[in-house]
Amino acid sequence: MKTEKKFYWNEETLSHFRFEANYTSKKNVIKNITAFVENECDLENDENEEDLIKDLISQVFNQKNVKK
């Protein structure tokens, strides 16, 4: 059984992408999240970009106030 990693994202980052998700397609938000992680995030220890991207997408779209 694979354990999904959880990462801490500051509230400003989450709010930004949640806000964006209400006004553009999920595909576009995922594209922007991917670009954000690739260009703005520093990897630590055993982290990789794929895990960070998946986790941020999950935390953005698992909010009840976001249209899916």
LOGUZA-654314 format. One record per residue: x, y, z of N, C-alpha, C in turn; residue in one letter. Coordinates in steps of 0.001 Angstrom, whole numbers, padded with zeros to 6 digits. Atoms other than C-alpha are relative to their C-alpha. Layout:
     n.px     n.py     n.pz    ca.px    ca.py    ca.pz     c.px     c.py     c.pz  nupa
        X        Y        Z        X        Y        Z        X        Y        Z     A
...
***
This chain:
     n.px     n.py     n.pz    ca.px    ca.py    ca.pz     c.px     c.py     c.pz  nupa
   000844  -001179   000000   000000   000000   000000   000891   001244   000000     M
  -000798  -001213   000106   001447   003341  -001066  -000575   001079   000907     K
   000414  -001095  -000873   001331   006111   001511   000201   001305  -000748     T
  -000091  -001270   000684   000562   009481  -000003   000655   001020   000921     E
  -000682  -001020  -000782   002875   012236   001158  -000882   001224   000135     K
   000697  -001266  -000227   001444   015416   002634   001040   001075   000200     K
  -000931  -001118  -000095   003196   018727   002266  -000725   001206   000559     F
   000558  -001242  -000509   002677   022054   003952   000088   001047  -001107     Y
   000056  -001121   000945   001576   024851   001610  -000499   001195   000766     W
   000474  -001167  -000732   001234   028367   002915  -001389   000387  -000515     N
   001401  -000311   000312  -002303   029710   002929  -000118   000915  -001218     E
   000030  -000892   001163  -001490   032384   000342   000069  -000796  -001310     E
  -000110   000841   001195  -000471   029732  -002197  -001303  -000750  -000247     T
   001260   000726   000142  -003569   027637  -001545  -001129   000928  -000421     L
   001062  -000961   000329  -005846   030687  -001674   000105   000456  -001449     S
  -000203  -000445   001377  -004324   031822  -004950  -000568  -001017  -000990     H
   000452   001012   000954  -004959   028527  -006751  -001473  -000350   000185     F
   001440   000219  -000212  -008387   028025  -005139  -000815   001108  -000654     R
   000665  -001126   000647  -009394   031493  -006321   000029  -000190  -001513     F
  -000155   000223   001440  -008051   030754  -009790  -000922  -001118  -000491     E
   000827   001149   000383  -009951   027445  -009855  -001470   000366  -000181     A
   001387  -000428   000156  -013232   029326  -009584  -000235   000748  -001305     N
   000144  -000846   001184  -012552   031290  -012770   000616  -000561  -001269     Y
  -000603   000605   001184  -010697   028967  -015125  -000141  -001518   000097     T
   000167   001456   000038  -010659   025308  -016121   000987  -000701   000947     S
  -000873   000807  -000858  -009198   022618  -013901   001317  -000298  -000722     K
  -001196   000277   000797  -006777   021792  -016720   000975   001178   000056     K
  -000843  -001184  -000034  -005470   025358  -016733   000617   000207   001390     N
  -000524  -000126  -001359  -005104   025438  -012942   001119  -001021   000222     V
  -001029   001031  -000142  -003156   022172  -013036   001270   000405  -000750     I
  -001150  -000501   000766  -000898   023645  -015732   000744   001075   000800     K
  -000612  -001073  -000779  -000290   026697  -013532   000654  -000520   001279     N
  -000590   000628  -001189   000340   024563  -010431   001316  -000674  -000382     I
  -001212   000682   000467   002859   022506  -012396   001126   001006  -000236     T
  -001002  -001039   000257   004670   025644  -013575   000497   000612   001304     A
  -000376  -000558  -001294   004639   027042  -010027   000989  -000914   000722     F
  -000881   000941  -000704   006184   023905  -008535   001358  -000088  -000703     V
  -001250   000135   000742   008781   023594  -011312   000890   001243   000128     E
  -000778  -001245   000029   009839   027257  -011125   000207   000663   001355     N
  -000038  -000750  -001252   009221   028407  -007544   000316  -000828   001245     E
  -000178   000847  -001187   009633   025430  -005212   001406  -000599   000039     C
  -001292   000639  -000219   012898   024174  -003759  -000250  -001365   000636     D
   000182   001357  -000513   013028   020424  -003224   000899  -000227   001210     L
  -000756   000342  -001209   014154   019121   000151  -000003  -001513   000182     E
  -000133   001418  -000350   015355   015693   001251  -000427  -000907  -001139     N
   000427   000966   001017   013483   012977  -000676  -001217   000481  -000798     D
   001130  -000543   000759   010919   015295  -002281   000296  -000037  -001498     E
  -000136  -000151   001440   010273   015334  -005994  -001164   000837  -000510     N
   001010  -000912   000530   008271   017673  -008205  -001349  -000679  -000192     E
   001256   000713   000239   005668   015044  -009085  -000835  -000109   001284     E
   000719   000100  -001277   004758   014483  -005417  -000548   001356   000436     D
   000447  -001342  -000378   004569   018231  -004769  -001196   000432  -000855     L
   001087  -000380   000903   002365   018805  -007827  -001282  -000740   000370     I
   001187   000795  -000353  -000014   015966  -006913  -000615   000477   001309     K
   000507  -000424  -001295  -000298   017155  -003324  -000664   001374  -000082     D
   000589  -001335   000117  -000933   020795  -004223  -001314  -000064  -000763     L
   001255   000176   000735  -003570   019783  -006790  -001060  -000565   000920     I
   000946   000620  -000929  -005210   017594  -004166  -000516   001004   001022     S
   000423  -000955  -001023  -005261   020337  -001545  -000821   001147  -000591     Q
   000765  -001073   000640  -006575   022935  -004010  -001411  -000479  -000343     V
   001294   000458   000497  -009392   020817  -005441  -000819  -000802   001000     F
   000775   000709  -001010  -010470   019034  -002268  -000662   000949   000964     N
   000734  -000988  -000789  -012119   022191  -000953  -001420   000068  -000515     Q
   001406  -000027   000368  -015895   022415  -000940  -000397   001275  -000754     K
   000371  -001259   000625  -015898   026017  -002176   000570   000171  -001405     N
  -000577  -000080   001328  -014133   025226  -005458  -000868  -000776  -000971     V
   000736   000703   001051  -016071   024369  -008597   000948  -000979  -000666     K
  -000859   001005   000631  -014724   021159  -010116  -000394  -000230  -001425     K
***
